[in-house]
Amino acid sequence: MLAEASEWAHEALNLYDPVGPLSGKTTLAVVVWLVGWVVLHFAWRRKQVNFGRVFAFALVLIGLGFIGTFPPFFEVFS
């Protein structure tokens, strides 16, 4: 959505011209996922975590991510 809303973000995410900003989007997504994995590992490594709450939160985030892939939604920000 940021690449749609901002020309600066569109250009910054363009890591490989034939692909366009998709190359930066996927690279950024993988980096954010890895950083999140490391942060949660160190935060939760010796704790009991309420699986139901974490699972519900994960489902909400997955749903928001899924909605964000539809053009009518992300074109609102362009």
HUCOR-V37749 format. One record per residue. N is the residue number from 0. PSI is psi as a letter, one per 20 degrees, with the letter a starting at -180 (none if undefined). Layout:
# HUCOR-V37749
N:PSI ; N:PSI
This chain:
# HUCOR-V37749
0:h ; 1:h ; 2:h ; 3:h ; 4:h ; 5:p ; 6:h ; 7:g ; 8:h ; 9:g ; 10:h ; 11:h ; 12:i ; 13:n ; 14:h ; 15:o ; 16:g ; 17:h ; 18:h ; 19:b ; 20:i ; 21:h ; 22:g ; 23:h ; 24:g ; 25:h ; 26:g ; 27:h ; 28:g ; 29:g ; 30:g ; 31:g ; 32:g ; 33:g ; 34:g ; 35:g ; 36:g ; 37:g ; 38:g ; 39:h ; 40:g ; 41:h ; 42:h ; 43:j ; 44:h ; 45:k ; 46:q ; 47:p ; 48:p ; 49:o ; 50:h ; 51:g ; 52:g ; 53:g ; 54:g ; 55:g ; 56:g ; 57:g ; 58:h ; 59:g ; 60:h ; 61:g ; 62:g ; 63:h ; 64:h ; 65:g ; 66:h ; 67:i ; 68:i ; 69:p ; 70:h ; 71:h ; 72:g ; 73:i ; 74:i ; 75:h ; 76:i ; 77:none
